[in-house]
Amino acid sequence: MSLSIAAVTFDCIDAAAQARFWSELLGRAVDPDASEFFASIGRTSGEEPVLMFLKVGERNPGKNVVHLDLHTADRQAEVDRAITLGAEHRGDFDEYGIVWTTLADPEGNLFDIATEA
């Protein structure tokens, strides 16, 4: 028996708002019927990976946050675009032939935008 990834799931305060942010950042459509309680990207279209956004009552201290690594040929342009959409810059790194920027989405979930050095 083997496991496969069904979706990357985000616990959030407003599922539709988080889905809109990631939709704009990745250029992928939010699935129909998004609400503040549940939204997804790729579930109805078959695009992978599927991203799901679930409203939670409150954040659990110590719970893992979602972390996506995104790759692009023009890192700075994509970092700037993410910040314009509401991301917060957390740091820049250059190690092992990869240059990346760590950002946080509007609810504090970390993600990286990288390119090869």
C-alpha positions as CSV (number, residue, x, y, z in Angstrom):
1,M,0.0,0.0,0.0
2,S,1.3,3.5,-0.8
3,L,0.2,7.0,0.1
4,S,-0.2,9.9,-2.3
5,I,-0.9,13.6,-1.7
6,A,-4.6,14.4,-2.2
7,A,-4.3,18.1,-1.4
8,V,-2.3,20.7,0.4
9,T,-4.7,22.1,3.1
10,F,-4.6,25.4,4.7
11,D,-6.3,26.1,8.1
12,C,-7.5,29.7,7.9
13,I,-9.8,32.4,9.1
14,D,-11.4,33.2,5.7
15,A,-11.2,30.3,3.2
16,A,-12.4,32.3,0.2
17,A,-10.0,35.2,0.8
18,Q,-7.1,32.8,1.2
19,A,-8.1,30.9,-2.0
20,R,-8.3,34.2,-3.9
21,F,-4.8,35.1,-2.8
22,W,-3.3,31.8,-3.9
23,S,-5.4,31.8,-7.1
24,E,-3.9,35.2,-8.1
25,L,-0.4,34.2,-7.1
26,L,-0.4,30.9,-9.1
27,G,-2.7,31.9,-12.0
28,R,-5.2,29.1,-11.2
29,A,-8.9,29.5,-10.8
30,V,-10.8,29.1,-7.5
31,D,-13.3,26.3,-7.8
32,P,-17.0,27.2,-7.8
33,D,-18.9,27.7,-4.6
34,A,-16.0,29.1,-2.5
35,S,-17.1,30.5,0.8
36,E,-15.6,31.8,4.0
37,F,-15.8,28.2,5.3
38,F,-14.4,26.2,2.4
39,A,-12.7,26.9,-0.8
40,S,-10.4,24.9,-3.2
41,I,-8.3,25.2,-6.3
42,G,-7.9,22.3,-8.7
43,R,-10.5,20.0,-7.1
44,T,-13.0,20.3,-9.9
45,S,-10.6,21.0,-12.8
46,G,-8.2,18.1,-12.0
47,E,-5.2,20.5,-11.7
48,E,-2.6,19.4,-9.3
49,P,-1.7,19.9,-6.6
50,V,-5.2,20.5,-5.2
51,L,-5.2,23.3,-2.7
52,M,-7.9,23.3,0.0
53,F,-8.8,26.0,2.4
54,L,-10.7,25.3,5.6
55,K,-12.0,27.7,8.2
56,V,-10.9,26.9,11.7
57,G,-12.2,28.3,14.9
58,E,-8.8,29.3,16.2
59,R,-5.2,28.4,15.4
60,N,-3.6,25.6,17.5
61,P,-0.2,26.7,19.0
62,G,2.6,24.5,17.7
63,K,0.6,23.1,14.8
64,N,2.6,22.9,11.5
65,V,2.0,25.6,9.0
66,V,1.8,25.0,5.3
67,H,4.9,25.5,3.4
68,L,5.1,25.6,-0.4
69,D,8.2,26.0,-2.5
70,L,7.5,27.8,-5.8
71,H,10.0,28.0,-8.7
72,T,10.3,30.8,-11.3
73,A,12.8,32.2,-13.8
74,D,12.2,35.8,-12.5
75,R,12.2,35.5,-8.7
76,Q,12.2,39.3,-7.9
77,A,9.2,40.0,-10.2
78,E,7.2,37.2,-8.6
79,V,8.2,38.3,-5.1
80,D,7.1,41.8,-5.9
81,R,3.8,40.5,-7.2
82,A,3.2,38.4,-4.2
83,I,3.9,41.4,-1.9
84,T,1.4,43.5,-4.0
85,L,-1.2,40.7,-3.4
86,G,-0.7,40.9,0.3
87,A,2.3,38.7,1.1
88,E,4.9,39.8,3.7
89,H,8.6,39.5,3.0
90,R,10.4,37.4,5.7
91,G,13.9,36.9,4.3
92,D,16.2,36.2,1.3
93,F,18.6,33.3,1.1
94,D,21.3,32.0,-1.2
95,E,22.5,28.4,-0.6
96,Y,23.5,25.3,-2.6
97,G,22.9,27.0,-5.9
98,I,19.4,28.1,-5.1
99,V,18.3,31.7,-4.4
100,W,15.0,32.1,-2.6
101,T,12.8,34.5,-0.7
102,T,10.6,33.4,2.2
103,L,7.3,35.2,2.4
104,A,4.1,34.9,4.5
105,D,0.7,34.9,2.9
106,P,-2.0,37.2,4.4
107,E,-2.7,34.8,7.3
108,G,1.0,34.1,8.1
109,N,1.5,30.8,6.3
110,L,5.1,30.7,5.0
111,F,6.1,29.9,1.4
112,D,9.3,30.3,-0.7
113,I,9.8,31.7,-4.2
114,A,13.1,30.4,-5.7
115,T,15.3,30.3,-8.7
116,E,18.6,28.7,-9.5
117,A,21.6,31.0,-8.9
